[in-house]
Amino acid sequence: MLAVHPQAREAAPFVLGVSAAYGLFSGLFLGRAMALWAVARRAARPALAA
């Protein structure tokens, strides 16, 4: 978009929107990675005798 409308980089709503989108997706990816890591750690533990 900036190639076609370079003035958009100075518009506060555009900058805030893009920053929020990057933050949202980073948080989603981090949360998913942490959940998968927790599952892998639980699976790696030796099973306790019942």
C-alpha positions, 0 to 999 in steps of 0.5 A: 500500500505504501508503494501506491500511497506513500503519504499513508505512513504519516496518517495516525490511523494507518500506523496504529492499525498496522501496529495493532495488527502486528501485535495481535498476530505476534501474540497469537503466534506466541500463545500458540507456540507456548501451548504447543511447548507445554503439550510437548513438555507434558508428553515428555514426562515419564508416566507415573504408575497409578 
